[in-house]
Amino acid sequence: MIEIEVKGYANDEIFERVRERFEMIRREKQEDVYFQHPCRDFSRTDEALRIRLKRFDGHFEAFLTYKGPKIDSNSKTRKEIEVQIENPERHEEILLELGFRRVFTVRKTREKYHVEKGVIIALDEVEGLGKFVEAEALTEEEENVGRIVEKLKNLLMGIGVTHFERRSYLELLLEGG
């Protein structure tokens, strides 16, 4: 599956526009623990491996996610492989035993909103970075990427986004914000 993601810097006004115009799915606390491969430098290959913990409405979910290199120059579009896991501590223990090492932990509060079938908007407050808004969609066909990126970018511009960001939160935090 290819995840298409367009992200922009946000403020209180943009957050309010999203809250007024779209239906909230849920509010989550997320903690993303990123790992470095023992033989491959993910910062050079533009890949990522993480364990994401989600807490919402008294529930807990965890996922192991691999993200491939970005495949579009205007967005954060990349191949994504994600599996739900039951015991994140044991999965982390396996990774550490195999020589992976923890790189960084990104913490954020995310509000997810339904825009239309297959499209969501996320309002993110990221510790150490501030407010962002992301529009996301999935596709299986790489030839759809350009059209979907434009659609998501127009969606964000329609709520007032003027400054877009292609780097991940991890990249921004490692670069000092």
C-alpha positions in Angstrom: 0.0 0.0 0.0 1.2 3.5 -0.8 0.5 6.2 1.9 0.0 9.7 0.4 0.5 12.4 3.0 0.6 16.1 2.6 1.5 18.1 5.7 1.5 21.8 6.5 2.2 24.0 9.5 -0.9 25.0 11.4 -2.2 27.4 14.0 -5.3 27.7 16.1 -7.4 29.1 13.2 -6.6 26.2 11.0 -7.4 23.7 13.8 -10.8 25.5 14.3 -11.6 25.4 10.6 -11.0 21.6 10.5 -13.1 21.1 13.7 -16.0 23.1 12.2 -16.0 21.5 8.7 -15.3 17.8 9.2 -16.5 15.0 11.4 -14.1 13.9 14.2 -13.1 10.3 14.3 -11.2 10.3 17.5 -8.4 12.0 19.5 -5.3 9.9 20.2 -2.1 10.2 22.2 0.6 8.7 20.1 4.2 7.7 20.9 6.4 6.6 18.0 9.6 4.9 18.9 12.0 4.9 15.9 14.8 2.4 15.3 18.0 2.4 13.3 19.0 -0.7 11.3 22.3 -2.3 12.3 23.7 -2.4 8.7 21.8 0.3 6.8 21.6 4.0 7.6 17.9 4.9 7.4 18.7 8.6 7.4 20.5 8.0 4.0 18.1 5.5 2.5 15.1 7.7 3.6 13.4 4.7 5.3 11.9 4.4 8.8 11.0 1.6 11.2 8.9 2.4 14.2 6.7 1.0 16.9 3.6 3.3 17.4 1.6 3.2 20.6 -1.9 4.8 20.3 -4.1 5.6 23.4 -7.7 6.7 22.9 -11.0 6.4 24.7 -9.4 4.1 27.3 -8.1 1.8 24.6 -4.5 0.9 23.6 -3.2 -0.2 20.1 0.3 -0.8 18.9 1.8 -1.2 15.4 5.1 -2.1 13.9 5.6 0.0 10.8 8.1 0.1 8.0 8.1 3.2 5.7 10.0 3.1 2.4 11.8 6.0 0.7 9.6 8.9 -0.4 8.5 8.4 -4.0 7.1 11.9 -4.7 9.0 15.2 -4.6 6.0 17.2 -3.4 4.7 15.1 -0.5 5.6 12.4 2.0 4.3 9.6 -0.2 5.9 6.3 0.4 5.3 2.6 0.6 4.1 1.6 4.1 3.9 -1.8 5.6 2.1 -1.9 9.0 1.1 -4.7 11.3 -0.8 -4.5 14.5 1.2 -6.0 17.4 -0.1 -7.2 20.8 3.1 -6.7 22.9 5.2 -3.7 21.9 7.8 -4.3 24.6 8.5 -7.8 23.3 8.7 -6.6 19.7 11.2 -4.0 20.8 13.2 -6.6 22.6 13.4 -8.7 19.4 14.6 -5.6 17.4 17.2 -4.8 20.0 18.5 -8.4 20.1 18.8 -8.3 16.3 21.1 -5.2 16.6 18.5 -2.4 15.9 18.9 0.5 18.2 16.4 3.2 19.4 16.9 6.5 17.7 14.2 8.8 19.0 10.7 8.9 20.4 8.2 11.3 18.9 5.2 12.2 21.1 2.0 13.9 19.8 -1.6 14.4 20.3 -3.6 13.6 17.1 -7.2 14.4 16.2 -8.4 12.5 13.2 -11.2 13.8 11.0 -13.2 12.2 8.2 -13.2 14.2 5.0 -14.6 11.7 2.5 -14.2 8.0 1.8 -10.5 7.3 1.9 -9.4 10.8 3.0 -8.7 11.9 6.5 -7.2 15.1 8.1 -5.1 14.9 11.2 -4.5 17.8 13.6 -1.2 17.1 15.3 0.4 18.8 18.3 3.9 17.5 18.4 6.0 17.8 21.5 9.0 20.1 20.7 7.6 21.2 17.3 4.1 22.7 17.6 1.0 22.4 15.4 0.6 20.7 12.1 -2.2 19.4 9.8 -1.9 16.4 7.6 -4.2 15.2 4.8 -3.8 11.5 4.1 -5.0 8.9 1.6 -4.0 5.5 0.5 -3.6 4.0 -3.0 -2.3 0.8 -4.5 -1.4 2.3 -7.8 1.6 4.6 -8.1 0.2 6.3 -11.2 -2.6 7.8 -8.9 -0.1 9.6 -6.6 0.2 12.9 -8.5 -3.5 13.4 -8.8 -4.1 12.6 -5.1 -1.2 14.8 -3.9 -2.8 17.8 -5.7 -6.2 17.0 -4.2 -4.8 16.8 -0.7 -2.8 20.0 -1.2 -5.9 21.8 -2.4 -7.8 20.5 0.6 -5.2 21.9 3.0 -5.0 25.3 1.1 -8.7 25.5 1.4 -8.4 25.5 5.2 -5.7 28.1 5.2 -2.4 26.2 5.0 0.3 28.2 3.2 3.5 26.6 4.4 3.9 22.9 3.6 6.5 20.5 5.1 7.8 17.3 3.5 10.1 16.2 6.3 8.9 13.8 8.9 8.4 14.8 12.6 11.5 12.7 13.3 13.6 14.5 10.8 12.4 17.9 12.1 13.1 17.0 15.7 16.6 15.6 14.9 17.4 18.8 13.0 16.4 20.8 16.0 12.9 21.8 14.9 
